[in-house]
Amino acid sequence: MPAKKSLVPSMSYRARRRGTAIMSSLCLLLTSAAGAGAQSVGLGPRLSFVRADIHTDHATRVSGGVLRLRTSPKTALEMSFDYRSHLNETLTERIKDYPIQGSLLLHPARTVVSPYLVGGIGWYSQKVDALQDDQVIASTTTRQTGYHAGLGTDIWIGRHATIHVDYRYTFIGFGHDADTAPAAVPIPGLRWLQDRLGLSHKGSMWTTGVTVYF
């Protein structure tokens, strides 16, 4: 039985392999750096509102957690792990989404209210279980990869915790290739860059959460 439409659109097999390699490198970097300076590691919950289709205003709520590593006063690495499970309207399928994102955060200045640029790559899995009499009779899993970028803000609560809010464009493409439908990326002041690079995206997401550093 075919899988339902995922939170994000699919990309090529080559892009998936490249994205998996980058994600693995980010995980190794986070692990090694955490061992060298645990006081810079932060953990916490996050909530995301994902709009997978640029042609609709419907947003899907996804919850999960975030791991952040402050590598310098102005840079940080982030890994996020989210999860969503729901039944379809006819109660014949259980759909589970497992979005993972690896990101680089750049802070122009570290203040109590600290804006940042965020960019990276995401690896997204969706599992669809076909149900009959509440029993799983078949399963299908799809995996997709895509780039994301956006803007956000950390608000420090004391010295060891932050609340963050950011907005990310997902599945960003360049040159309007065959896998990326043309769509404007409305970033004020960067229209010239959009036109030059042929920037496009297939969705967007708001994220918010709390990170506690130790």
ZADO-1210 file (C-alpha; in nm, 4 decimals, padded with zeros to 6 digits):
<atoms>
<atom x="00.0000" y="00.0000" z="00.0000" code="MET" pos="1"/>
<atom x="00.1541" y="00.3372" z="-00.0965" code="PRO" pos="2"/>
<atom x="00.2643" y="00.5806" z="00.1757" code="ALA" pos="3"/>
<atom x="00.0756" y="00.8996" z="00.2455" code="LYS" pos="4"/>
<atom x="00.2302" y="01.2329" z="00.1614" code="LYS" pos="5"/>
<atom x="00.5096" y="01.3114" z="00.4045" code="SER" pos="6"/>
<atom x="00.5808" y="01.6355" z="00.5891" code="LEU" pos="7"/>
<atom x="00.8385" y="01.7170" z="00.3219" code="VAL" pos="8"/>
<atom x="00.8793" y="01.6380" z="-00.0498" code="PRO" pos="9"/>
<atom x="01.1255" y="01.3836" z="-00.1818" code="SER" pos="10"/>
<atom x="01.4669" y="01.4389" z="-00.3390" code="MET" pos="11"/>
<atom x="01.7014" y="01.2317" z="-00.5524" code="SER" pos="12"/>
<atom x="01.8916" y="00.9213" z="-00.4364" code="TYR" pos="13"/>
<atom x="02.2216" y="01.1068" z="-00.4748" code="ARG" pos="14"/>
<atom x="02.0945" y="01.3896" z="-00.2547" code="ALA" pos="15"/>
<atom x="01.9844" y="01.1401" z="00.0107" code="ARG" pos="16"/>
<atom x="02.3274" y="00.9784" z="00.0187" code="ARG" pos="17"/>
<atom x="02.5007" y="01.3165" z="00.0390" code="ARG" pos="18"/>
<atom x="02.2671" y="01.4315" z="00.3125" code="GLY" pos="19"/>
<atom x="02.3206" y="01.1146" z="00.5157" code="THR" pos="20"/>
<atom x="02.6972" y="01.1602" z="00.4962" code="ALA" pos="21"/>
<atom x="02.6738" y="01.5216" z="00.6143" code="ILE" pos="22"/>
<atom x="02.4409" y="01.4247" z="00.8983" code="MET" pos="23"/>
<atom x="02.6815" y="01.1505" z="01.0093" code="SER" pos="24"/>
<atom x="02.9692" y="01.3987" z="01.0109" code="SER" pos="25"/>
<atom x="02.7672" y="01.6423" z="01.2221" code="LEU" pos="26"/>
<atom x="02.6837" y="01.3674" z="01.4720" code="CYS" pos="27"/>
<atom x="03.0509" y="01.2700" z="01.5044" code="LEU" pos="28"/>
<atom x="03.1502" y="01.6334" z="01.5490" code="LEU" pos="29"/>
<atom x="02.8895" y="01.6858" z="01.8179" code="LEU" pos="30"/>
<atom x="02.9985" y="01.3725" z="02.0022" code="THR" pos="31"/>
<atom x="03.3707" y="01.4516" z="01.9959" code="SER" pos="32"/>
<atom x="03.3252" y="01.8164" z="02.0850" code="ALA" pos="33"/>
<atom x="03.0892" y="01.7351" z="02.3698" code="ALA" pos="34"/>
<atom x="03.3579" y="01.5204" z="02.5255" code="GLY" pos="35"/>
<atom x="03.6028" y="01.8100" z="02.5094" code="ALA" pos="36"/>
<atom x="03.3734" y="02.0679" z="02.6683" code="GLY" pos="37"/>
<atom x="03.0575" y="01.9371" z="02.8282" code="ALA" pos="38"/>
<atom x="02.9791" y="02.2796" z="02.9779" code="GLN" pos="39"/>
<atom x="02.8860" y="02.3975" z="02.6269" code="SER" pos="40"/>
<atom x="02.6307" y="02.1223" z="02.5598" code="VAL" pos="41"/>
<atom x="02.2599" y="02.2017" z="02.5794" code="GLY" pos="42"/>
<atom x="01.9531" y="01.9767" z="02.5761" code="LEU" pos="43"/>
<atom x="01.5832" y="02.0496" z="02.5744" code="GLY" pos="44"/>
<atom x="01.2373" y="01.9993" z="02.4221" code="PRO" pos="45"/>
<atom x="01.1113" y="02.1753" z="02.1115" code="ARG" pos="46"/>
<atom x="00.7849" y="02.2184" z="01.9243" code="LEU" pos="47"/>
<atom x="00.7587" y="02.2698" z="01.5474" code="SER" pos="48"/>
<atom x="00.4781" y="02.3803" z="01.3164" code="PHE" pos="49"/>
<atom x="00.5579" y="02.2439" z="00.9706" code="VAL" pos="50"/>
<atom x="00.4045" y="02.3657" z="00.6454" code="ARG" pos="51"/>
<atom x="00.5097" y="02.1088" z="00.3872" code="ALA" pos="52"/>
<atom x="00.3336" y="02.2673" z="00.0886" code="ASP" pos="53"/>
<atom x="00.3905" y="02.6334" z="-00.0043" code="ILE" pos="54"/>
<atom x="00.0441" y="02.6422" z="-00.1649" code="HIS" pos="55"/>
<atom x="-00.1433" y="02.5860" z="00.1626" code="THR" pos="56"/>
<atom x="-00.1606" y="02.7557" z="00.5011" code="ASP" pos="57"/>
<atom x="-00.2114" y="02.4270" z="00.6848" code="HIS" pos="58"/>
<atom x="00.0606" y="02.3543" z="00.9424" code="ALA" pos="59"/>
<atom x="00.1329" y="02.0248" z="01.1170" code="THR" pos="60"/>
<atom x="00.2479" y="02.0218" z="01.4793" code="ARG" pos="61"/>
<atom x="00.5516" y="01.8049" z="01.5559" code="VAL" pos="62"/>
<atom x="00.7255" y="01.7684" z="01.8927" code="SER" pos="63"/>
<atom x="01.0700" y="01.6465" z="01.9875" code="GLY" pos="64"/>
<atom x="01.4023" y="01.7499" z="02.1333" code="GLY" pos="65"/>
<atom x="01.7154" y="01.9449" z="02.0487" code="VAL" pos="66"/>
<atom x="02.0865" y="01.9023" z="02.1231" code="LEU" pos="67"/>
<atom x="02.3057" y="02.2112" z="02.0884" code="ARG" pos="68"/>
<atom x="02.6803" y="02.2541" z="02.1164" code="LEU" pos="69"/>
<atom x="02.8322" y="02.6023" z="02.1497" code="ARG" pos="70"/>
<atom x="03.1574" y="02.5729" z="01.9575" code="THR" pos="71"/>
<atom x="03.2529" y="02.9420" z="01.9995" code="SER" pos="72"/>
<atom x="03.0932" y="03.2653" z="02.1292" code="PRO" pos="73"/>
<atom x="02.9278" y="03.3170" z="01.7889" code="LYS" pos="74"/>
<atom x="02.8702" y="02.9660" z="01.6515" code="THR" pos="75"/>
<atom x="02.6823" y="02.6553" z="01.7575" code="ALA" pos="76"/>
<atom x="02.5899" y="02.3166" z="01.6149" code="LEU" pos="77"/>
<atom x="02.2393" y="02.1786" z="01.6545" code="GLU" pos="78"/>
<atom x="02.0808" y="01.8375" z="01.6139" code="MET" pos="79"/>
<atom x="01.7036" y="01.8075" z="01.6449" code="SER" pos="80"/>
<atom x="01.4939" y="01.4924" z="01.6666" code="PHE" pos="81"/>
<atom x="01.1159" y="01.5114" z="01.6229" code="ASP" pos="82"/>
<atom x="00.8308" y="01.2606" z="01.6157" code="TYR" pos="83"/>
<atom x="00.4670" y="01.2547" z="01.5091" code="ARG" pos="84"/>
<atom x="00.2182" y="00.9668" z="01.4941" code="SER" pos="85"/>
<atom x="-00.1437" y="00.9780" z="01.3772" code="HIS" pos="86"/>
<atom x="-00.4172" y="00.7734" z="01.2101" code="LEU" pos="87"/>
<atom x="-00.5677" y="00.8580" z="00.8743" code="ASN" pos="88"/>
<atom x="-00.9318" y="00.9623" z="00.8440" code="GLU" pos="89"/>
<atom x="-01.0536" y="00.6068" z="00.7762" code="THR" pos="90"/>
<atom x="-00.8474" y="00.4602" z="01.0625" code="LEU" pos="91"/>
<atom x="-00.6875" y="00.2129" z="00.8229" code="THR" pos="92"/>
<atom x="-00.3322" y="00.3507" z="00.8431" code="GLU" pos="93"/>
<atom x="-00.1020" y="00.4650" z="01.1223" code="ARG" pos="94"/>
<atom x="00.1470" y="00.7254" z="00.9933" code="ILE" pos="95"/>
<atom x="00.4693" y="00.7986" z="01.1837" code="LYS" pos="96"/>
<atom x="00.7091" y="01.0807" z="01.0926" code="ASP" pos="97"/>
<atom x="01.0695" y="01.0989" z="01.2193" code="TYR" pos="98"/>
<atom x="01.2256" y="01.4307" z="01.1086" code="PRO" pos="99"/>
<atom x="01.5915" y="01.4913" z="01.2010" code="ILE" pos="100"/>
<atom x="01.7826" y="01.8116" z="01.1267" code="GLN" pos="101"/>
<atom x="02.1489" y="01.9048" z="01.1595" code="GLY" pos="102"/>
<atom x="02.2158" y="02.2802" z="01.1608" code="SER" pos="103"/>
<atom x="02.4815" y="02.5453" z="01.2025" code="LEU" pos="104"/>
<atom x="02.3820" y="02.8545" z="01.4037" code="LEU" pos="105"/>
<atom x="02.5642" y="03.1859" z="01.3560" code="LEU" pos="106"/>
<atom x="02.5170" y="03.4609" z="01.6172" code="HIS" pos="107"/>
<atom x="02.6359" y="03.8091" z="01.5110" code="PRO" pos="108"/>
<atom x="02.6517" y="03.9025" z="01.8809" code="ALA" pos="109"/>
<atom x="02.5914" y="03.7247" z="02.2102" code="ARG" pos="110"/>
<atom x="02.3431" y="03.9276" z="02.4142" code="THR" pos="111"/>
<atom x="02.0427" y="03.8511" z="02.6341" code="VAL" pos="112"/>
<atom x="01.8333" y="03.8580" z="02.3169" code="VAL" pos="113"/>
<atom x="02.0645" y="03.6955" z="02.0623" code="SER" pos="114"/>
<atom x="01.9506" y="03.6709" z="01.6963" code="PRO" pos="115"/>
<atom x="02.1016" y="03.4004" z="01.4765" code="TYR" pos="116"/>
<atom x="02.1159" y="03.2658" z="01.1233" code="LEU" pos="117"/>
<atom x="02.0470" y="02.8946" z="01.0879" code="VAL" pos="118"/>
<atom x="02.1181" y="02.6587" z="00.8009" code="GLY" pos="119"/>
<atom x="02.1717" y="02.2888" z="00.7484" code="GLY" pos="120"/>
<atom x="02.0341" y="01.9656" z="00.6154" code="ILE" pos="121"/>
<atom x="01.7489" y="01.7414" z="00.7243" code="GLY" pos="122"/>
<atom x="01.6843" y="01.3703" z="00.7035" code="TRP" pos="123"/>
<atom x="01.3167" y="01.2730" z="00.7145" code="TYR" pos="124"/>
<atom x="01.1602" y="00.9292" z="00.7524" code="SER" pos="125"/>
<atom x="00.7963" y="00.8308" z="00.7353" code="GLN" pos="126"/>
<atom x="00.6552" y="00.4891" z="00.8210" code="LYS" pos="127"/>
<atom x="00.3030" y="00.3905" z="00.7217" code="VAL" pos="128"/>
<atom x="00.1446" y="00.0859" z="00.8868" code="ASP" pos="129"/>
<atom x="-00.1607" y="-00.0601" z="00.7147" code="ALA" pos="130"/>
<atom x="-00.4166" y="-00.1668" z="00.9773" code="LEU" pos="131"/>
<atom x="-00.6867" y="-00.4288" z="00.9818" code="GLN" pos="132"/>
<atom x="-00.8813" y="-00.4911" z="01.3029" code="ASP" pos="133"/>
<atom x="-00.6204" y="-00.2812" z="01.4860" code="ASP" pos="134"/>
<atom x="-00.3445" y="-00.5154" z="01.3660" code="GLN" pos="135"/>
<atom x="-00.0531" y="-00.4150" z="01.1386" code="VAL" pos="136"/>
<atom x="-00.0731" y="-00.6118" z="00.8138" code="ILE" pos="137"/>
<atom x="00.1889" y="-00.4210" z="00.6090" code="ALA" pos="138"/>
<atom x="00.4424" y="-00.1396" z="00.6492" code="SER" pos="139"/>
<atom x="00.6082" y="00.1044" z="00.4113" code="THR" pos="140"/>
<atom x="00.8966" y="00.3397" z="00.4946" code="THR" pos="141"/>
<atom x="01.0145" y="00.6381" z="00.2876" code="THR" pos="142"/>
<atom x="01.3241" y="00.8516" z="00.3481" code="ARG" pos="143"/>
<atom x="01.3873" y="01.2020" z="00.2147" code="GLN" pos="144"/>
<atom x="01.6606" y="01.4655" z="00.2411" code="THR" pos="145"/>
<atom x="01.6571" y="01.8445" z="00.2029" code="GLY" pos="146"/>
<atom x="01.8346" y="02.1669" z="00.2933" code="TYR" pos="147"/>
<atom x="01.6916" y="02.4341" z="00.5244" code="HIS" pos="148"/>
<atom x="01.7828" y="02.7903" z="00.6278" code="ALA" pos="149"/>
<atom x="01.6287" y="03.0736" z="00.8238" code="GLY" pos="150"/>
<atom x="01.6427" y="03.3243" z="01.1073" code="LEU" pos="151"/>
<atom x="01.5894" y="03.2910" z="01.4810" code="GLY" pos="152"/>
<atom x="01.6464" y="03.4355" z="01.8265" code="THR" pos="153"/>
<atom x="01.7754" y="03.2982" z="02.1555" code="ASP" pos="154"/>
<atom x="01.6455" y="03.4610" z="02.4721" code="ILE" pos="155"/>
<atom x="01.8709" y="03.3817" z="02.7676" code="TRP" pos="156"/>
<atom x="01.7151" y="03.2887" z="03.1020" code="ILE" pos="157"/>
<atom x="02.0026" y="03.3330" z="03.3435" code="GLY" pos="158"/>
<atom x="02.3376" y="03.1831" z="03.2421" code="ARG" pos="159"/>
<atom x="02.2393" y="02.8253" z="03.1636" code="HIS" pos="160"/>
<atom x="01.9120" y="02.8247" z="02.9677" code="ALA" pos="161"/>
<atom x="01.7580" y="02.9818" z="02.6597" code="THR" pos="162"/>
<atom x="01.4199" y="03.0029" z="02.4931" code="ILE" pos="163"/>
<atom x="01.4496" y="03.0033" z="02.1153" code="HIS" pos="164"/>
<atom x="01.2130" y="03.0829" z="01.8285" code="VAL" pos="165"/>
<atom x="01.3074" y="03.0545" z="01.4622" code="ASP" pos="166"/>
<atom x="01.1601" y="03.0336" z="01.1141" code="TYR" pos="167"/>
<atom x="01.3128" y="02.7950" z="00.8593" code="ARG" pos="168"/>
<atom x="01.2560" y="02.7483" z="00.4868" code="TYR" pos="169"/>
<atom x="01.2710" y="02.3769" z="00.4075" code="THR" pos="170"/>
<atom x="01.3798" y="02.1931" z="00.0939" code="PHE" pos="171"/>
<atom x="01.5656" y="02.4901" z="-00.0462" code="ILE" pos="172"/>
<atom x="01.6747" y="02.4495" z="-00.4079" code="GLY" pos="173"/>
<atom x="01.8975" y="02.6374" z="-00.6493" code="PHE" pos="174"/>
<atom x="01.8350" y="02.6981" z="-01.0180" code="GLY" pos="175"/>
<atom x="01.4801" y="02.5575" z="-01.0155" code="HIS" pos="176"/>
<atom x="01.5984" y="02.2092" z="-01.1110" code="ASP" pos="177"/>
<atom x="01.3644" y="01.9251" z="-01.1942" code="ALA" pos="178"/>
<atom x="01.3291" y="01.8217" z="-00.8293" code="ASP" pos="179"/>
<atom x="01.2452" y="02.1717" z="-00.7031" code="THR" pos="180"/>
<atom x="00.9332" y="02.3627" z="-00.8019" code="ALA" pos="181"/>
<atom x="00.9954" y="02.7374" z="-00.8431" code="PRO" pos="182"/>
<atom x="00.8858" y="02.9382" z="-00.5396" code="ALA" pos="183"/>
<atom x="00.9855" y="03.2744" z="-00.3992" code="ALA" pos="184"/>
<atom x="01.1956" y="03.2937" z="-00.0857" code="VAL" pos="185"/>
<atom x="01.0691" y="03.6264" z="00.0509" code="PRO" pos="186"/>
<atom x="01.3725" y="03.7473" z="00.2465" code="ILE" pos="187"/>
<atom x="01.3727" y="04.1299" z="00.2477" code="PRO" pos="188"/>
<atom x="01.6719" y="04.2809" z="00.0702" code="GLY" pos="189"/>
<atom x="01.7859" y="03.9543" z="-00.0895" code="LEU" pos="190"/>
<atom x="01.5697" y="03.9485" z="-00.4020" code="ARG" pos="191"/>
<atom x="01.8818" y="04.0027" z="-00.6147" code="TRP" pos="192"/>
<atom x="02.0386" y="03.6921" z="-00.4633" code="LEU" pos="193"/>
<atom x="01.7220" y="03.4941" z="-00.5174" code="GLN" pos="194"/>
<atom x="01.7111" y="03.5908" z="-00.8849" code="ASP" pos="195"/>
<atom x="02.0817" y="03.5195" z="-00.9376" code="ARG" pos="196"/>
<atom x="02.0826" y="03.1763" z="-00.7739" code="LEU" pos="197"/>
<atom x="01.7303" y="03.0719" z="-00.8671" code="GLY" pos="198"/>
<atom x="01.6424" y="03.0111" z="-00.5037" code="LEU" pos="199"/>
<atom x="01.3264" y="02.8163" z="-00.4275" code="SER" pos="200"/>
<atom x="01.1749" y="02.6172" z="-00.1432" code="HIS" pos="201"/>
<atom x="00.8956" y="02.3667" z="-00.0902" code="LYS" pos="202"/>
<atom x="00.7879" y="02.4399" z="00.2649" code="GLY" pos="203"/>
<atom x="00.8619" y="02.6162" z="00.5914" code="SER" pos="204"/>
<atom x="00.8482" y="02.5664" z="00.9663" code="MET" pos="205"/>
<atom x="00.8332" y="02.7564" z="01.2939" code="TRP" pos="206"/>
<atom x="01.0255" y="02.6036" z="01.5834" code="THR" pos="207"/>
<atom x="01.0349" y="02.6983" z="01.9483" code="THR" pos="208"/>
<atom x="01.1889" y="02.5336" z="02.2508" code="GLY" pos="209"/>
<atom x="01.3932" y="02.5531" z="02.5694" code="VAL" pos="210"/>
<atom x="01.7603" y="02.4546" z="02.5919" code="THR" pos="211"/>
<atom x="01.9405" y="02.3975" z="02.9202" code="VAL" pos="212"/>
<atom x="02.3229" y="02.4065" z="02.9100" code="TYR" pos="213"/>
<atom x="02.5501" y="02.2153" z="03.1410" code="PHE" pos="214"/>
</atoms>
